[in-house]
Amino acid sequence: MMSELTRLTISKISKGLKEKKFSSFELVSEYLNEIDKQKELNSFITILEKSALESAKVSDKKIGNGQSGPLEGIPIGVKDLFCTEGIRTTAASNILNNFIPTYESSVTSKLKDAGAIFIGKTNLDEFAMGSSNETSFFGSAVNPWKLNNSDKPLVPGGSSGGSAVAVSANLCTASIGTDTGGSIRQPAAFCGIVGMKPTYGRCSRWGIVAFASSLDQAGPMTRSVEDSAFLLSIISGYDPKDSTSANIEVPDFKSLASSTAKGLRVGIPKEYFSDELDSEVLNLWEKGKEWLKDSGIEIVEISLPHTKYALPAYYIIAPAEASSNLSRYDGARFGLRVDGNSLDEMYSNTRSEGFGKEVKRRIFLGTYALSAGYYDAYYLKAQKVRQLIYNDFLDSFKNVDLILTPTTPGTAFPLGDKISDPISMYLNDIFTVPASLAGLPAISVPCGLHSNGLPLGLQLIGRRWDEGTVFNCANILENSSSFNKNLEL
């Protein structure tokens, strides 16, 4: 029984705890044992063994007294980009290696209030900049999946790679990640789990170490669509501390996920038939259409004509915002400080030693795009293209309720294969970036296995604030594919 505990979903764990089939202390202990057994996956930067066990004892008392919260006693992994009061928060960077926040992010506060137990801070690409988790100062997390007939370690995707690995390898019940251009959905697809990026503004960004402020959004990474919907309801909501937080009602996403989908229309964008698309991904996409048709959903071809400009626009806007956000890391106020003979030299020494290669590359790109003489030519033009991309989605949603695409062009690749080729690495986000630029909700659902033995995901994109319909159709894909029913890693 104990070895099976780490494979249970949130709803099954909650039911088991209330029925006294096992305790939160037993559950946390089992997860900690699994983390210890699978150290080579490097999914956590900081493991919170002592505090997690102490919190589990408190949760067991609350459950016994009938005072439990909706996530009471359930172990959650937290991407090490969320500030956690009294717990080291590194953003996977040397410059924040010993940073201990004196405050709690809004999202993690909501999780705590619901009774969740933080089992550890998960690995990520440095400052969330990457698509493979290989830019982390603490080394890459490793995908628990293997290629057929090969033990070569694979990337988990990024930037929320550690969070994806922790859920996929049964090291926590669920995890929280952030998505800027696909950083929840892409690693979810690579690791065979569900990853949800909600509408921009649905979850507070307060207390999240910023990468690109107009794009960053927190979201759940789970084993099932039901768990994703349930977790999103908990972490969503208006926050006056975040000026981009939307003051709108948070629906019961879990109930919406199980409502009828008959009569919906789902669009298939012709521009997503990319040359980079693996033939088996294309076949899975066709299967996805059939599954939706069988549920009474109409499939419609649509056009998103500015899709080809999404990646170039993203890689101007995101680095520009990053160069501004990362200017605060100067060694003067917090984090790493490397002294020099002058103030300027101290700044230079600190940032040279504190930032990794990819972060420096994006700071240079962003600073160039914002510099005098280039702002109009690059940054301003990219923002205009962003609006055109959003308008494409608006036009499409006049005729369809959702959009179905692949999540990634292919499967997870071996560690080291693309790290020296930034362009090749950036192309991993070709299907996820458009929804991010438009601020739309999008989910990746594991729906099949490639012939090489690795998982493949399909992506659903919805209208702003319509996560309920996204979950609804995601539920159909999950049930039709039966991916998780006989899952063995």
VENUR-V813597 format. One line per field, one symbol per residue. phi: phi as a letter, one per 30 degrees, with the letter a starting at -180 (. if undefined). Layout:
BEGIN
phi: ???
END
This chain:
BEGIN
phi: .dddedcddedddedddddidacdddddeddddddddceddhdcdbccedddddddddddddddcicdddceicdbcbedccdbeibebchhbddbecdcdcbcddddddddddjdcdclcddadehiclbbidcddciddcdddbdehacddcdciaddddddddddcicadabcbbbcbkdcddddddcibcbccdeejdcdcdicddcbddbeadadbbdbdeddddddddddkdbddcdcdddbdcdddddddcddcejdccccddddddddddddddddeddeddededcicdcbdbbbdcedcddedddcddddddddddddcbiccaidbcdbdbddddedddddddcdddddeddddddddcdejceddcdddddddedddddededdddcbcbbcbddbdacecdeidbdcbeddddddcdccdeddddicdabccdblcdddjcdbbccccbdeicdedddedddddddddheddbdbc
END
